[in-house]
């Protein structure tokens, strides 16, 4: 029982990290808190399902097209809406949350509810790990998440675009003097964040069914992990993912599944009270801002 809980807690932690990495990256580069993040996640899942079942496209091609479509919509959202309220934090939050709400409720209005909306697993097999059966889809999630984080690190640290991202994130004014276009960098960061949400959806959603309510859960988990780890800190997100992931799994196993959401909310409140910048955050503490 304990070993099984630990194994699935590790998997749950990796899923949380994969879910939150796009939200955190967008905020770290552009300073935009994309509250439409959960909606992009669900949009990619439903788009993949539609391409597979309505057009008969293969799963992999449908997933790739859905990821590209989500990334494109992320860029459009920034250029059409966020560019006009750039720097007004409250307006950015309201705008992105409103867009996300509209996307999610549109799917509900169109009747996309029910257990028939699901994506197939890549490989329908299970393996015995330390006496615990783990399906291949979860193993693939772990492998893909590790590979994705490594690729993102290489991209950010060893490509010209990645270095531009880091330059804008560290000191926007200085970066502007070197000819970097902050608005286009922000556009690309929002687009990349939406694309990462879509990647997470196409890998994670096969574990269950697609539902509109998942969009709100994804946003809440991404917020919890990012706030606890420190907004903009990739290392913080990974550490926070394991803290929240283990807390959720042990709560689910030994207390009750209906308490898992409360664990995330309580963790956010504790961090905001004790260390507002998060575990590894570089934002100013509350007393410094005052």
C-alpha positions in Angstrom: 0.0 0.0 0.0 2.7 2.5 1.0 5.0 1.6 -1.9 2.1 1.9 -4.3 1.2 5.3 -2.9 4.8 6.5 -3.3 5.1 5.3 -6.9 1.8 7.0 -7.9 2.8 10.1 -5.9 5.9 10.4 -8.0 3.9 10.0 -11.2 1.3 12.6 -9.9 4.2 15.0 -9.2 5.5 14.7 -12.7 2.0 15.3 -14.1 1.8 18.5 -12.0 5.2 19.7 -13.2 4.2 19.0 -16.9 0.9 20.8 -16.3 2.4 23.9 -14.7 5.6 24.4 -16.7 3.9 26.3 -19.5 2.1 28.7 -17.2 5.3 29.3 -15.2 7.4 29.9 -18.3 5.0 32.4 -19.8 5.0 34.4 -16.5 8.7 34.2 -16.1 9.4 35.6 -19.5 6.6 38.1 -20.2 5.2 38.7 -16.7 1.7 37.7 -18.0 -0.3 35.4 -15.7 -2.3 33.5 -18.4 -5.5 32.5 -16.7 -6.8 31.0 -20.0 -4.1 28.3 -19.5 -6.6 25.6 -18.4 -8.8 26.5 -21.4 -5.9 25.9 -23.8 -5.4 22.6 -22.2 -9.0 21.5 -22.8 -9.1 23.1 -26.2 -6.2 21.0 -27.4 -7.8 17.8 -26.0 -11.1 18.5 -27.7 -9.4 19.6 -30.9 -7.4 16.3 -31.0 -10.7 14.3 -30.5 -12.5 16.3 -33.2 -9.7 15.8 -35.7 -9.6 12.0 -35.0 -13.3 11.3 -34.9 -14.6 13.9 -37.5 -11.8 14.0 -40.0 -10.4 10.5 -39.4 -6.8 11.7 -38.9 -4.3 9.5 -36.9 -3.8 10.3 -33.3 -0.2 11.6 -33.6 -1.0 14.0 -36.5 -4.2 15.2 -34.7 -2.1 15.9 -31.5 0.5 17.8 -33.4 -2.0 19.9 -35.3 -3.9 20.6 -32.0 -0.6 21.8 -30.3 0.2 24.1 -33.2 -3.4 25.4 -33.2 -3.2 26.2 -29.5 0.1 27.9 -29.8 -1.3 30.0 -32.7 -4.3 31.0 -30.6 -2.0 31.9 -27.7 -0.1 34.3 -30.0 -3.4 35.7 -31.4 -4.7 36.3 -27.8 -1.6 38.3 -26.9 -1.5 40.4 -30.1 -5.3 41.1 -30.2 -6.1 41.5 -26.5 -3.1 41.5 -24.1 -1.0 43.9 -26.1 -3.6 46.6 -25.4 -3.5 46.1 -21.6 0.2 45.2 -21.3 1.6 46.2 -17.9 -1.9 46.4 -16.3 -1.8 43.3 -14.2 -5.4 43.2 -13.1 -6.6 43.9 -16.7 -4.4 41.0 -17.9 -5.8 38.6 -15.4 -9.4 39.6 -16.1 -8.9 39.4 -19.9 -7.2 36.0 -19.9 -9.7 34.6 -17.4 -12.6 35.9 -19.4 -11.2 34.3 -22.6 -10.6 31.0 -20.8 -14.1 31.1 -19.4 -15.5 31.8 -22.8 -13.6 28.9 -24.4 -14.6 26.4 -21.7 -18.2 27.3 -21.6 -18.5 27.3 -25.4 -17.6 23.6 -25.3 -20.2 23.0 -22.7 -22.8 25.0 -24.7 -22.0 22.9 -27.8 -22.7 19.7 -25.9 -19.1 18.4 -25.4 -20.0 16.5 -22.2 -20.0 12.8 -21.5 -17.7 9.9 -21.1 -17.4 9.3 -24.9 -14.9 12.2 -25.2 -11.6 10.5 -24.5 -8.3 10.0 -26.2 -6.6 6.6 -26.7 -3.5 5.6 -24.8 -0.3 5.3 -26.8 0.5 1.7 -25.6 -2.1 -0.4 -23.7 0.3 -2.3 -21.4 1.2 -2.4 -17.8 4.5 -3.1 -16.0 5.3 -4.3 -12.5 7.5 -1.7 -10.7 8.5 -2.7 -7.2 5.5 -4.9 -6.9 3.2 -2.1 -8.2 1.4 -2.3 -11.6 1.9 0.9 -13.6 0.4 1.4 -17.0 2.6 2.4 -19.9 0.8 5.7 -20.5 2.0 6.9 -17.1 5.5 5.7 -17.8 5.4 7.6 -21.1 4.2 10.7 -19.2 7.3 10.6 -16.9 9.7 10.0 -19.8 8.1 12.8 -22.0 8.1 15.2 -19.1 11.8 14.7 -18.3 12.7 15.0 -22.0 10.6 18.1 -22.4 12.2 19.8 -19.4 15.6 19.0 -20.7 14.8 20.3 -24.1 13.4 23.5 -22.6 16.5 24.0 -20.6 18.7 23.6 -23.7 16.4 25.9 -25.7 16.5 28.7 -23.0 20.3 28.5 -22.4 21.7 27.6 -25.8 19.7 29.2 -28.5 19.5 32.9 -29.6 15.7 33.0 -29.0 16.1 31.4 -25.6 18.8 33.9 -24.7 16.4 36.7 -25.8 13.8 35.2 -23.6 16.2 35.3 -20.6 17.3 38.8 -21.4 13.7 40.2 -21.4 12.9 38.2 -18.2 16.0 39.5 -16.3 16.1 43.1 -17.4 13.6 44.3 -20.0 14.9 47.9 -20.3 18.5 46.7 -20.9 17.2 44.1 -23.4 15.4 46.9 -25.3 18.6 48.8 -25.7 20.0 45.8 -27.6 17.2 45.9 -30.1 15.0 43.2 -28.6 11.3 43.6 -29.3 9.6 43.0 -25.9 6.2 42.6 -27.4 7.2 39.9 -29.9 9.1 38.1 -27.2 6.0 38.3 -25.0 3.9 37.0 -27.9 6.2 34.1 -28.4 6.2 33.3 -24.6 2.4 33.2 -24.4 2.3 31.1 -27.6 4.9 28.7 -26.2 3.0 28.5 -22.9 -0.3 27.6 -24.7 1.6 25.0 -26.8 3.1 23.5 -23.7 -0.4 23.3 -22.2 -1.5 21.5 -25.3 1.4 19.0 -25.1 0.5 18.3 -21.5 -3.2 17.7 -22.6 -2.4 15.3 -25.4 -0.2 13.2 -23.1 -2.2 13.3 -19.9 -5.8 13.2 -21.0 -5.7 9.6 -22.3 -5.6 8.6 -18.6 -9.3 9.6 -18.4 -12.0 11.5 -20.2 -12.1 15.0 -21.5 -14.4 17.3 -19.4 -14.8 21.1 -19.3 -14.3 21.1 -15.5 -10.8 19.8 -16.0 -9.8 23.2 -17.4 -10.5 24.8 -14.0 -8.6 22.1 -12.2 -5.6 22.4 -14.5 -5.5 26.2 -13.9 -5.7 25.8 -10.2 -3.0 23.2 -10.1 -0.7 25.3 -12.3 -1.3 28.3 -10.0 -0.7 26.3 -6.9 2.6 24.8 -8.1 3.8 28.1 -9.6 3.0 30.1 -6.5 4.5 27.6 -4.1 7.6 27.1 -6.1 8.0 30.8 -7.0 6.5 32.4 -10.1 9.2 32.3 -12.9 11.4 29.7 -11.2 11.6 26.4 -13.2 13.4 24.7 -10.3 10.8 25.9 -7.9 8.0 24.5 -10.0 9.7 21.1 -10.0 10.2 21.1 -6.2 6.7 22.4 -5.6 5.2 19.8 -7.9 6.7 17.0 -5.8 5.6 18.6 -2.6 2.0 19.1 -3.8 2.0 15.8 -5.7 3.0 13.7 -2.7 0.6 15.7 -0.4 -2.3 15.1 -2.8 -1.6 11.4 -3.3 -1.2 10.7 0.4 -4.3 12.7 1.2 -6.3 10.7 -1.4 -5.0 7.4 -0.1 -5.4 7.9 3.6 -7.9 10.7 4.1 -10.2 11.0 1.1 -10.2 12.1 -2.5 -12.5 15.1 -1.9 -9.7 16.6 0.3 -7.0 16.7 -2.5 -8.2 20.1 -3.9 -8.2 21.6 -0.4 -4.6 20.5 0.0 -3.6 22.8 -3.0 -5.6 25.7 -1.7 -4.2 25.4 1.8 -0.6 25.2 0.4 -1.2 28.4 -1.6 -2.5 30.2 1.5 0.4 29.1 3.7 3.1 30.1 1.2 1.4 33.5 0.6 1.4 34.1 4.4 4.9 32.8 5.2 6.9 33.5 2.0 4.9 35.5 -0.6 7.6 35.1 -3.3 7.4 31.3 -3.1 10.1 28.8 -2.2 12.5 29.9 -5.0 10.8 33.0 -6.2 12.7 36.1 -7.1 9.8 38.5 -6.7 10.1 41.0 -3.9 8.7 40.0 -0.5 5.6 41.8 0.8 7.5 43.9 3.3 10.0 45.0 0.7 7.2 46.2 -1.6 5.6 48.2 1.2 
